[in-house]
Amino acid sequence: MTSTNTGISRPPGPLQTAANRGPAHPASKQQLLADHTPIDLFMRLGCRLTAAPADLPTTPVTALRARFLDWIPHRRTRLA
């Protein structure tokens, strides 16, 4: 609960969830790429991906993976 200057408590505003944020703006992706290494982004956004199905229960997991991770540049390597 938050308190207003009148002393009345009210519930906090809506939580920022994947469901009410909408698609990311392309500039924010560029900023993330500039500020973080690809592995750091995979780790950070992978953690967010685990919570996404609860926020977007009707969205297929493959679509969530694409939204959270597939835009991060990476090289595929084969293990010998």
N, C-alpha and C positions, 0 to 999 in steps of 0.2 A: 504494500500500500504506500502511496505517496501522499504527502500532506500539502495542501494548498495554503496560500497565505491567510485564508479564512479559518484555518484550523480543521477543516473537513478532510477526512481521508478518502481517497478514491483509488480504485485499482489502477495499476500501471497500464500503459497503452498496449496495443497488440504486439506480440512477439514477432521478431523478424524470422520468419521461417522460409524455407525454399518455396513453399506454396504461395506466399504473398509477396515475394520479392520480384518475381517475373524473371525474364531472361537477362543475363548479364550484358552490359553495354560493352561493345568491342574495345573501347578505350580502357576499360577496367582490366580486361585480359592482357592488353599490352603493358599496362602498369604492373600487373602481377609478374609478367615475364621479365620485366626490367628489374624488379625488386627481389626476385627469388630464383634460385637454380631450379631446373626441371625436377630433380629428385625431391627438393624441398616442396615444390608444388604438388607432386604426386602424393607425398606424405600428408601434407596439410589438407588437400582437397579429398584425398582418400578417406580421411577421418570424417569429413563432412558428408561424404557419400554414404557412409554407414547409417547416418541418421535420416537421410533423404527419403527412404521408403515410408517412414512414419509420417512425414509431411506431405508426401505425394503418393498415396497408396494405389492410385489407379494408373500411375506412370510405370511402364515396363522398366525393369532393371537395366536393360540394354540402353534405353533412352537416357536413364539417369547417368550411366557410366559415360555415355557420349557427352552429356552436358557438363559433367564434372571433370573428366580426365582426358577425353580423346583430343581435345584442342591443344594439349601441352606437347610441344615438339619433343621427339625422342628418336633414338636410333634403335632399331631392332638388332640384337646380336644373337648369334647362335652359340650355344655351349657345345664344346667339342666332346 
